[in-house]
Amino acid sequence: MASNKTLVPEAKAALEQFKMEAANEVGVNLKQGYNGDLTSRQAGSVGGQMVKKMIEKYENDIKGTK
């Protein structure tokens, strides 16, 4: 079962900002709070962009660059 609980509560604001940046990059207009009016495609593109950026950061970290 999926959970939207933040594992590190102190990171909640940064994660929200990260989500907004990813949405902006793929052209999805998110608003603060409820975004249940998004299509599955829009929500998926935001999540996919977030994962893409996290993988890119991890690869750069293990490579030793920033």
mmCIF file of the N, C-alpha and C atoms, coordinates in Angstrom:
data_MODEL
# 
_entry.id   MODEL 
# 
loop_
_atom_site.group_PDB 
_atom_site.id 
_atom_site.type_symbol 
_atom_site.label_atom_id 
_atom_site.label_alt_id 
_atom_site.label_comp_id 
_atom_site.label_asym_id 
_atom_site.label_entity_id 
_atom_site.label_seq_id 
_atom_site.pdbx_PDB_ins_code 
_atom_site.Cartn_x 
_atom_site.Cartn_y 
_atom_site.Cartn_z 
_atom_site.occupancy 
_atom_site.B_iso_or_equiv 
_atom_site.pdbx_formal_charge 
_atom_site.auth_seq_id 
_atom_site.auth_comp_id 
_atom_site.auth_asym_id 
_atom_site.auth_atom_id 
_atom_site.pdbx_PDB_model_num 
ATOM 1   N N  . MET A 1 1  ? 0.837  -1.181 0.000   1.00 0.00 ? 1  MET A N  1 
ATOM 2   C CA . MET A 1 1  ? 0.000  0.000  0.000   1.00 0.00 ? 1  MET A CA 1 
ATOM 3   C C  . MET A 1 1  ? 0.882  1.245  0.000   1.00 0.00 ? 1  MET A C  1 
ATOM 4   N N  . ALA A 1 2  ? 0.600  2.176  -0.867  1.00 0.00 ? 2  ALA A N  1 
ATOM 5   C CA . ALA A 1 2  ? 1.380  3.406  -0.973  1.00 0.00 ? 2  ALA A CA 1 
ATOM 6   C C  . ALA A 1 2  ? 1.060  4.341  0.182   1.00 0.00 ? 2  ALA A C  1 
ATOM 7   N N  . SER A 1 3  ? 2.045  5.156  0.520   1.00 0.00 ? 3  SER A N  1 
ATOM 8   C CA . SER A 1 3  ? 1.862  6.119  1.597   1.00 0.00 ? 3  SER A CA 1 
ATOM 9   C C  . SER A 1 3  ? 2.466  7.450  1.179   1.00 0.00 ? 3  SER A C  1 
ATOM 10  N N  . ASN A 1 4  ? 1.784  8.524  1.499   1.00 0.00 ? 4  ASN A N  1 
ATOM 11  C CA . ASN A 1 4  ? 2.302  9.853  1.201   1.00 0.00 ? 4  ASN A CA 1 
ATOM 12  C C  . ASN A 1 4  ? 3.002  10.462 2.406   1.00 0.00 ? 4  ASN A C  1 
ATOM 13  N N  . LYS A 1 5  ? 3.278  9.647  3.417   1.00 0.00 ? 5  LYS A N  1 
ATOM 14  C CA . LYS A 1 5  ? 3.915  10.145 4.622   1.00 0.00 ? 5  LYS A CA 1 
ATOM 15  C C  . LYS A 1 5  ? 5.385  10.443 4.335   1.00 0.00 ? 5  LYS A C  1 
ATOM 16  N N  . THR A 1 6  ? 5.827  11.639 4.694   1.00 0.00 ? 6  THR A N  1 
ATOM 17  C CA . THR A 1 6  ? 7.222  12.032 4.523   1.00 0.00 ? 6  THR A CA 1 
ATOM 18  C C  . THR A 1 6  ? 8.061  11.323 5.569   1.00 0.00 ? 6  THR A C  1 
ATOM 19  N N  . LEU A 1 7  ? 9.104  10.637 5.124   1.00 0.00 ? 7  LEU A N  1 
ATOM 20  C CA . LEU A 1 7  ? 9.948  9.892  6.049   1.00 0.00 ? 7  LEU A CA 1 
ATOM 21  C C  . LEU A 1 7  ? 10.793 10.814 6.922   1.00 0.00 ? 7  LEU A C  1 
ATOM 22  N N  . VAL A 1 8  ? 11.192 11.948 6.388   1.00 0.00 ? 8  VAL A N  1 
ATOM 23  C CA . VAL A 1 8  ? 11.957 12.938 7.148   1.00 0.00 ? 8  VAL A CA 1 
ATOM 24  C C  . VAL A 1 8  ? 11.124 14.222 7.179   1.00 0.00 ? 8  VAL A C  1 
ATOM 25  N N  . PRO A 1 9  ? 10.372 14.429 8.241   1.00 0.00 ? 9  PRO A N  1 
ATOM 26  C CA . PRO A 1 9  ? 9.464  15.584 8.292   1.00 0.00 ? 9  PRO A CA 1 
ATOM 27  C C  . PRO A 1 9  ? 10.143 16.924 8.023   1.00 0.00 ? 9  PRO A C  1 
ATOM 28  N N  . GLU A 1 10 ? 11.411 17.058 8.405   1.00 0.00 ? 10 GLU A N  1 
ATOM 29  C CA . GLU A 1 10 ? 12.137 18.303 8.189   1.00 0.00 ? 10 GLU A CA 1 
ATOM 30  C C  . GLU A 1 10 ? 12.331 18.609 6.703   1.00 0.00 ? 10 GLU A C  1 
ATOM 31  N N  . ALA A 1 11 ? 12.181 17.613 5.844   1.00 0.00 ? 11 ALA A N  1 
ATOM 32  C CA . ALA A 1 11 ? 12.395 17.781 4.409   1.00 0.00 ? 11 ALA A CA 1 
ATOM 33  C C  . ALA A 1 11 ? 11.108 18.124 3.661   1.00 0.00 ? 11 ALA A C  1 
ATOM 34  N N  . LYS A 1 12 ? 10.004 18.210 4.359   1.00 0.00 ? 12 LYS A N  1 
ATOM 35  C CA . LYS A 1 12 ? 8.712  18.392 3.697   1.00 0.00 ? 12 LYS A CA 1 
ATOM 36  C C  . LYS A 1 12 ? 8.663  19.634 2.804   1.00 0.00 ? 12 LYS A C  1 
ATOM 37  N N  . ALA A 1 13 ? 9.133  20.762 3.288   1.00 0.00 ? 13 ALA A N  1 
ATOM 38  C CA . ALA A 1 13 ? 9.104  22.001 2.501   1.00 0.00 ? 13 ALA A CA 1 
ATOM 39  C C  . ALA A 1 13 ? 9.990  21.883 1.266   1.00 0.00 ? 13 ALA A C  1 
ATOM 40  N N  . ALA A 1 14 ? 11.166 21.288 1.424   1.00 0.00 ? 14 ALA A N  1 
ATOM 41  C CA . ALA A 1 14 ? 12.073 21.118 0.289   1.00 0.00 ? 14 ALA A CA 1 
ATOM 42  C C  . ALA A 1 14 ? 11.475 20.177 -0.751  1.00 0.00 ? 14 ALA A C  1 
ATOM 43  N N  . LEU A 1 15 ? 10.798 19.139 -0.310  1.00 0.00 ? 15 LEU A N  1 
ATOM 44  C CA . LEU A 1 15 ? 10.154 18.209 -1.244  1.00 0.00 ? 15 LEU A CA 1 
ATOM 45  C C  . LEU A 1 15 ? 9.018  18.888 -1.998  1.00 0.00 ? 15 LEU A C  1 
ATOM 46  N N  . GLU A 1 16 ? 8.287  19.729 -1.316  1.00 0.00 ? 16 GLU A N  1 
ATOM 47  C CA . GLU A 1 16 ? 7.196  20.464 -1.968  1.00 0.00 ? 16 GLU A CA 1 
ATOM 48  C C  . GLU A 1 16 ? 7.759  21.397 -3.043  1.00 0.00 ? 16 GLU A C  1 
ATOM 49  N N  . GLN A 1 17 ? 8.861  22.073 -2.727  1.00 0.00 ? 17 GLN A N  1 
ATOM 50  C CA . GLN A 1 17 ? 9.510  22.956 -3.695  1.00 0.00 ? 17 GLN A CA 1 
ATOM 51  C C  . GLN A 1 17 ? 10.035 22.154 -4.880  1.00 0.00 ? 17 GLN A C  1 
ATOM 52  N N  . PHE A 1 18 ? 10.621 20.993 -4.604  1.00 0.00 ? 18 PHE A N  1 
ATOM 53  C CA . PHE A 1 18 ? 11.131 20.105 -5.653  1.00 0.00 ? 18 PHE A CA 1 
ATOM 54  C C  . PHE A 1 18 ? 9.998  19.676 -6.583  1.00 0.00 ? 18 PHE A C  1 
ATOM 55  N N  . LYS A 1 19 ? 8.851  19.349 -6.010  1.00 0.00 ? 19 LYS A N  1 
ATOM 56  C CA . LYS A 1 19 ? 7.691  18.949 -6.807  1.00 0.00 ? 19 LYS A CA 1 
ATOM 57  C C  . LYS A 1 19 ? 7.220  20.100 -7.701  1.00 0.00 ? 19 LYS A C  1 
ATOM 58  N N  . MET A 1 20 ? 7.182  21.309 -7.140  1.00 0.00 ? 20 MET A N  1 
ATOM 59  C CA . MET A 1 20 ? 6.761  22.472 -7.914  1.00 0.00 ? 20 MET A CA 1 
ATOM 60  C C  . MET A 1 20 ? 7.733  22.743 -9.068  1.00 0.00 ? 20 MET A C  1 
ATOM 61  N N  . GLU A 1 21 ? 9.032  22.617 -8.812  1.00 0.00 ? 21 GLU A N  1 
ATOM 62  C CA . GLU A 1 21 ? 10.034 22.824 -9.860  1.00 0.00 ? 21 GLU A CA 1 
ATOM 63  C C  . GLU A 1 21 ? 9.879  21.779 -10.964 1.00 0.00 ? 21 GLU A C  1 
ATOM 64  N N  . ALA A 1 22 ? 9.689  20.526 -10.582 1.00 0.00 ? 22 ALA A N  1 
ATOM 65  C CA . ALA A 1 22 ? 9.520  19.456 -11.572 1.00 0.00 ? 22 ALA A CA 1 
ATOM 66  C C  . ALA A 1 22 ? 8.262  19.699 -12.402 1.00 0.00 ? 22 ALA A C  1 
ATOM 67  N N  . ALA A 1 23 ? 7.192  20.118 -11.764 1.00 0.00 ? 23 ALA A N  1 
ATOM 68  C CA . ALA A 1 23 ? 5.943  20.395 -12.488 1.00 0.00 ? 23 ALA A CA 1 
ATOM 69  C C  . ALA A 1 23 ? 6.144  21.533 -13.482 1.00 0.00 ? 23 ALA A C  1 
ATOM 70  N N  . ASN A 1 24 ? 6.850  22.562 -13.062 1.00 0.00 ? 24 ASN A N  1 
ATOM 71  C CA . ASN A 1 24 ? 7.116  23.694 -13.938 1.00 0.00 ? 24 ASN A CA 1 
ATOM 72  C C  . ASN A 1 24 ? 7.938  23.247 -15.157 1.00 0.00 ? 24 ASN A C  1 
ATOM 73  N N  . GLU A 1 25 ? 8.908  22.374 -14.950 1.00 0.00 ? 25 GLU A N  1 
ATOM 74  C CA . GLU A 1 25 ? 9.768  21.897 -16.037 1.00 0.00 ? 25 GLU A CA 1 
ATOM 75  C C  . GLU A 1 25 ? 8.992  21.116 -17.097 1.00 0.00 ? 25 GLU A C  1 
ATOM 76  N N  . VAL A 1 26 ? 7.939  20.420 -16.689 1.00 0.00 ? 26 VAL A N  1 
ATOM 77  C CA . VAL A 1 26 ? 7.161  19.637 -17.657 1.00 0.00 ? 26 VAL A CA 1 
ATOM 78  C C  . VAL A 1 26 ? 5.872  20.351 -18.072 1.00 0.00 ? 26 VAL A C  1 
ATOM 79  N N  . GLY A 1 27 ? 5.703  21.591 -17.610 1.00 0.00 ? 27 GLY A N  1 
ATOM 80  C CA . GLY A 1 27 ? 4.575  22.394 -18.046 1.00 0.00 ? 27 GLY A CA 1 
ATOM 81  C C  . GLY A 1 27 ? 3.251  22.085 -17.381 1.00 0.00 ? 27 GLY A C  1 
ATOM 82  N N  . VAL A 1 28 ? 3.293  21.578 -16.163 1.00 0.00 ? 28 VAL A N  1 
ATOM 83  C CA . VAL A 1 28 ? 2.069  21.295 -15.412 1.00 0.00 ? 28 VAL A CA 1 
ATOM 84  C C  . VAL A 1 28 ? 1.916  22.370 -14.342 1.00 0.00 ? 28 VAL A C  1 
ATOM 85  N N  . ASN A 1 29 ? 0.764  23.000 -14.311 1.00 0.00 ? 29 ASN A N  1 
ATOM 86  C CA . ASN A 1 29 ? 0.507  24.058 -13.336 1.00 0.00 ? 29 ASN A CA 1 
ATOM 87  C C  . ASN A 1 29 ? -0.060 23.459 -12.057 1.00 0.00 ? 29 ASN A C  1 
ATOM 88  N N  . LEU A 1 30 ? 0.788  23.350 -11.039 1.00 0.00 ? 30 LEU A N  1 
ATOM 89  C CA . LEU A 1 30 ? 0.342  22.880 -9.735  1.00 0.00 ? 30 LEU A CA 1 
ATOM 90  C C  . LEU A 1 30 ? -0.025 24.081 -8.886  1.00 0.00 ? 30 LEU A C  1 
ATOM 91  N N  . LYS A 1 31 ? -0.959 23.874 -7.992  1.00 0.00 ? 31 LYS A N  1 
ATOM 92  C CA . LYS A 1 31 ? -1.282 24.909 -7.014  1.00 0.00 ? 31 LYS A CA 1 
ATOM 93  C C  . LYS A 1 31 ? -1.015 24.340 -5.630  1.00 0.00 ? 31 LYS A C  1 
ATOM 94  N N  . GLN A 1 32 ? -0.858 25.196 -4.665  1.00 0.00 ? 32 GLN A N  1 
ATOM 95  C CA . GLN A 1 32 ? -0.645 24.737 -3.296  1.00 0.00 ? 32 GLN A CA 1 
ATOM 96  C C  . GLN A 1 32 ? -1.882 23.978 -2.839  1.00 0.00 ? 32 GLN A C  1 
ATOM 97  N N  . GLY A 1 33 ? -1.671 22.882 -2.142  1.00 0.00 ? 33 GLY A N  1 
ATOM 98  C CA . GLY A 1 33 ? -2.791 22.104 -1.640  1.00 0.00 ? 33 GLY A CA 1 
ATOM 99  C C  . GLY A 1 33 ? -3.264 21.043 -2.619  1.00 0.00 ? 33 GLY A C  1 
ATOM 100 N N  . TYR A 1 34 ? -4.560 20.899 -2.722  1.00 0.00 ? 34 TYR A N  1 
ATOM 101 C CA . TYR A 1 34 ? -5.187 19.831 -3.501  1.00 0.00 ? 34 TYR A CA 1 
ATOM 102 C C  . TYR A 1 34 ? -5.027 20.043 -5.004  1.00 0.00 ? 34 TYR A C  1 
ATOM 103 N N  . ASN A 1 35 ? -4.573 18.991 -5.694  1.00 0.00 ? 35 ASN A N  1 
ATOM 104 C CA . ASN A 1 35 ? -4.417 19.031 -7.147  1.00 0.00 ? 35 ASN A CA 1 
ATOM 105 C C  . ASN A 1 35 ? -5.122 17.836 -7.787  1.00 0.00 ? 35 ASN A C  1 
ATOM 106 N N  . GLY A 1 36 ? -6.265 17.461 -7.245  1.00 0.00 ? 36 GLY A N  1 
ATOM 107 C CA . GLY A 1 36 ? -6.998 16.307 -7.733  1.00 0.00 ? 36 GLY A CA 1 
ATOM 108 C C  . GLY A 1 36 ? -7.598 16.479 -9.112  1.00 0.00 ? 36 GLY A C  1 
ATOM 109 N N  . ASP A 1 37 ? -7.539 17.681 -9.644  1.00 0.00 ? 37 ASP A N  1 
ATOM 110 C CA . ASP A 1 37 ? -8.067 17.913 -10.982 1.00 0.00 ? 37 ASP A CA 1 
ATOM 111 C C  . ASP A 1 37 ? -7.048 17.605 -12.082 1.00 0.00 ? 37 ASP A C  1 
ATOM 112 N N  . LEU A 1 38 ? -5.841 17.199 -11.711 1.00 0.00 ? 38 LEU A N  1 
ATOM 113 C CA . LEU A 1 38 ? -4.835 16.827 -12.709 1.00 0.00 ? 38 LEU A CA 1 
ATOM 114 C C  . LEU A 1 38 ? -5.211 15.509 -13.366 1.00 0.00 ? 38 LEU A C  1 
ATOM 115 N N  . THR A 1 39 ? -4.845 15.381 -14.623 1.00 0.00 ? 39 THR A N  1 
ATOM 116 C CA . THR A 1 39 ? -5.042 14.090 -15.282 1.00 0.00 ? 39 THR A CA 1 
ATOM 117 C C  . THR A 1 39 ? -3.955 13.138 -14.810 1.00 0.00 ? 39 THR A C  1 
ATOM 118 N N  . SER A 1 40 ? -4.163 11.860 -15.032 1.00 0.00 ? 40 SER A N  1 
ATOM 119 C CA . SER A 1 40 ? -3.149 10.863 -14.681 1.00 0.00 ? 40 SER A CA 1 
ATOM 120 C C  . SER A 1 40 ? -1.855 11.134 -15.436 1.00 0.00 ? 40 SER A C  1 
ATOM 121 N N  . ARG A 1 41 ? -1.985 11.553 -16.675 1.00 0.00 ? 41 ARG A N  1 
ATOM 122 C CA . ARG A 1 41 ? -0.801 11.858 -17.492 1.00 0.00 ? 41 ARG A CA 1 
ATOM 123 C C  . ARG A 1 41 ? -0.012 13.014 -16.877 1.00 0.00 ? 41 ARG A C  1 
ATOM 124 N N  . GLN A 1 42 ? -0.696 14.059 -16.451 1.00 0.00 ? 42 GLN A N  1 
ATOM 125 C CA . GLN A 1 42 ? -0.015 15.202 -15.854 1.00 0.00 ? 42 GLN A CA 1 
ATOM 126 C C  . GLN A 1 42 ? 0.677  14.807 -14.549 1.00 0.00 ? 42 GLN A C  1 
ATOM 127 N N  . ALA A 1 43 ? -0.045 14.117 -13.684 1.00 0.00 ? 43 ALA A N  1 
ATOM 128 C CA . ALA A 1 43 ? 0.534  13.702 -12.407 1.00 0.00 ? 43 ALA A CA 1 
ATOM 129 C C  . ALA A 1 43 ? 1.717  12.769 -12.636 1.00 0.00 ? 43 ALA A C  1 
ATOM 130 N N  . GLY A 1 44 ? 1.587  11.862 -13.589 1.00 0.00 ? 44 GLY A N  1 
ATOM 131 C CA . GLY A 1 44 ? 2.672  10.939 -13.899 1.00 0.00 ? 44 GLY A CA 1 
ATOM 132 C C  . GLY A 1 44 ? 3.887  11.640 -14.450 1.00 0.00 ? 44 GLY A C  1 
ATOM 133 N N  . SER A 1 45 ? 3.668  12.687 -15.251 1.00 0.00 ? 45 SER A N  1 
ATOM 134 C CA . SER A 1 45 ? 4.810  13.402 -15.806 1.00 0.00 ? 45 SER A CA 1 
ATOM 135 C C  . SER A 1 45 ? 5.565  14.158 -14.712 1.00 0.00 ? 45 SER A C  1 
ATOM 136 N N  . VAL A 1 46 ? 4.857  14.669 -13.723 1.00 0.00 ? 46 VAL A N  1 
ATOM 137 C CA . VAL A 1 46 ? 5.518  15.348 -12.603 1.00 0.00 ? 46 VAL A CA 1 
ATOM 138 C C  . VAL A 1 46 ? 6.334  14.332 -11.808 1.00 0.00 ? 46 VAL A C  1 
ATOM 139 N N  . GLY A 1 47 ? 5.722  13.213 -11.454 1.00 0.00 ? 47 GLY A N  1 
ATOM 140 C CA . GLY A 1 47 ? 6.436  12.175 -10.703 1.00 0.00 ? 47 GLY A CA 1 
ATOM 141 C C  . GLY A 1 47 ? 7.616  11.627 -11.484 1.00 0.00 ? 47 GLY A C  1 
ATOM 142 N N  . GLY A 1 48 ? 7.430  11.424 -12.767 1.00 0.00 ? 48 GLY A N  1 
ATOM 143 C CA . GLY A 1 48 ? 8.513  10.921 -13.602 1.00 0.00 ? 48 GLY A CA 1 
ATOM 144 C C  . GLY A 1 48 ? 9.680  11.887 -13.670 1.00 0.00 ? 48 GLY A C  1 
ATOM 145 N N  . GLN A 1 49 ? 9.380  13.178 -13.765 1.00 0.00 ? 49 GLN A N  1 
ATOM 146 C CA . GLN A 1 49 ? 10.439 14.196 -13.798 1.00 0.00 ? 49 GLN A CA 1 
ATOM 147 C C  . GLN A 1 49 ? 11.188 14.224 -12.476 1.00 0.00 ? 49 GLN A C  1 
ATOM 148 N N  . MET A 1 50 ? 10.459 14.058 -11.368 1.00 0.00 ? 50 MET A N  1 
ATOM 149 C CA . MET A 1 50 ? 11.112 14.037 -10.061 1.00 0.00 ? 50 MET A CA 1 
ATOM 150 C C  . MET A 1 50 ? 12.064 12.858 -9.962  1.00 0.00 ? 50 MET A C  1 
ATOM 151 N N  . VAL A 1 51 ? 11.622 11.691 -10.395 1.00 0.00 ? 51 VAL A N  1 
ATOM 152 C CA . VAL A 1 51 ? 12.473 10.501 -10.344 1.00 0.00 ? 51 VAL A CA 1 
ATOM 153 C C  . VAL A 1 51 ? 13.692 10.682 -11.249 1.00 0.00 ? 51 VAL A C  1 
ATOM 154 N N  . LYS A 1 52 ? 13.478 11.221 -12.425 1.00 0.00 ? 52 LYS A N  1 
ATOM 155 C CA . LYS A 1 52 ? 14.580 11.454 -13.362 1.00 0.00 ? 52 LYS A CA 1 
ATOM 156 C C  . LYS A 1 52 ? 15.645 12.350 -12.721 1.00 0.00 ? 52 LYS A C  1 
ATOM 157 N N  . LYS A 1 53 ? 15.217 13.431 -12.075 1.00 0.00 ? 53 LYS A N  1 
ATOM 158 C CA . LYS A 1 53 ? 16.153 14.348 -11.448 1.00 0.00 ? 53 LYS A CA 1 
ATOM 159 C C  . LYS A 1 53 ? 16.853 13.718 -10.241 1.00 0.00 ? 53 LYS A C  1 
ATOM 160 N N  . MET A 1 54 ? 16.140 12.878 -9.485  1.00 0.00 ? 54 MET A N  1 
ATOM 161 C CA . MET A 1 54 ? 16.769 12.201 -8.343  1.00 0.00 ? 54 MET A CA 1 
ATOM 162 C C  . MET A 1 54 ? 17.827 11.214 -8.814  1.00 0.00 ? 54 MET A C  1 
ATOM 163 N N  . ILE A 1 55 ? 17.537 10.485 -9.875  1.00 0.00 ? 55 ILE A N  1 
ATOM 164 C CA . ILE A 1 55 ? 18.515 9.539  -10.416 1.00 0.00 ? 55 ILE A CA 1 
ATOM 165 C C  . ILE A 1 55 ? 19.726 10.285 -10.949 1.00 0.00 ? 55 ILE A C  1 
ATOM 166 N N  . GLU A 1 56 ? 19.487 11.382 -11.654 1.00 0.00 ? 56 GLU A N  1 
ATOM 167 C CA . GLU A 1 56 ? 20.591 12.185 -12.180 1.00 0.00 ? 56 GLU A CA 1 
ATOM 168 C C  . GLU A 1 56 ? 21.492 12.682 -11.051 1.00 0.00 ? 56 GLU A C  1 
ATOM 169 N N  . LYS A 1 57 ? 20.877 13.169 -9.961  1.00 0.00 ? 57 LYS A N  1 
ATOM 170 C CA . LYS A 1 57 ? 21.667 13.641 -8.820  1.00 0.00 ? 57 LYS A CA 1 
ATOM 171 C C  . LYS A 1 57 ? 22.457 12.502 -8.202  1.00 0.00 ? 57 LYS A C  1 
ATOM 172 N N  . TYR A 1 58 ? 21.843 11.361 -8.033  1.00 0.00 ? 58 TYR A N  1 
ATOM 173 C CA . TYR A 1 58 ? 22.533 10.221 -7.441  1.00 0.00 ? 58 TYR A CA 1 
ATOM 174 C C  . TYR A 1 58 ? 23.714 9.794  -8.313  1.00 0.00 ? 58 TYR A C  1 
ATOM 175 N N  . GLU A 1 59 ? 23.492 9.726  -9.624  1.00 0.00 ? 59 GLU A N  1 
ATOM 176 C CA . GLU A 1 59 ? 24.579 9.339  -10.522 1.00 0.00 ? 59 GLU A CA 1 
ATOM 177 C C  . GLU A 1 59 ? 25.729 10.332 -10.445 1.00 0.00 ? 59 GLU A C  1 
ATOM 178 N N  . ASN A 1 60 ? 25.421 11.620 -10.384 1.00 0.00 ? 60 ASN A N  1 
ATOM 179 C CA . ASN A 1 60 ? 26.470 12.628 -10.253 1.00 0.00 ? 60 ASN A CA 1 
ATOM 180 C C  . ASN A 1 60 ? 27.189 12.523 -8.918  1.00 0.00 ? 60 ASN A C  1 
ATOM 181 N N  . ASP A 1 61 ? 26.451 12.214 -7.861  1.00 0.00 ? 61 ASP A N  1 
ATOM 182 C CA . ASP A 1 61 ? 27.062 12.064 -6.540  1.00 0.00 ? 61 ASP A CA 1 
ATOM 183 C C  . ASP A 1 61 ? 28.019 10.894 -6.500  1.00 0.00 ? 61 ASP A C  1 
ATOM 184 N N  . ILE A 1 62 ? 27.634 9.764  -7.078  1.00 0.00 ? 62 ILE A N  1 
ATOM 185 C CA . ILE A 1 62 ? 28.522 8.599  -7.019  1.00 0.00 ? 62 ILE A CA 1 
ATOM 186 C C  . ILE A 1 62 ? 29.689 8.754  -7.982  1.00 0.00 ? 62 ILE A C  1 
ATOM 187 N N  . LYS A 1 63 ? 29.524 9.609  -8.977  1.00 0.00 ? 63 LYS A N  1 
ATOM 188 C CA . LYS A 1 63 ? 30.603 9.893  -9.929  1.00 0.00 ? 63 LYS A CA 1 
ATOM 189 C C  . LYS A 1 63 ? 31.567 10.906 -9.327  1.00 0.00 ? 63 LYS A C  1 
ATOM 190 N N  . GLY A 1 64 ? 31.121 11.634 -8.315  1.00 0.00 ? 64 GLY A N  1 
ATOM 191 C CA . GLY A 1 64 ? 31.976 12.600 -7.645  1.00 0.00 ? 64 GLY A CA 1 
ATOM 192 C C  . GLY A 1 64 ? 31.858 14.003 -8.182  1.00 0.00 ? 64 GLY A C  1 
ATOM 193 N N  . THR A 1 65 ? 30.810 14.287 -8.960  1.00 0.00 ? 65 THR A N  1 
ATOM 194 C CA . THR A 1 65 ? 30.607 15.650 -9.464  1.00 0.00 ? 65 THR A CA 1 
ATOM 195 C C  . THR A 1 65 ? 29.302 16.177 -8.918  1.00 0.00 ? 65 THR A C  1 
ATOM 196 N N  . LYS A 1 66 ? 29.091 17.437 -9.118  1.00 0.00 ? 66 LYS A N  1 
ATOM 197 C CA . LYS A 1 66 ? 27.831 18.034 -8.654  1.00 0.00 ? 66 LYS A CA 1 
ATOM 198 C C  . LYS A 1 66 ? 27.063 18.639 -9.767  1.00 0.00 ? 66 LYS A C  1 
# 
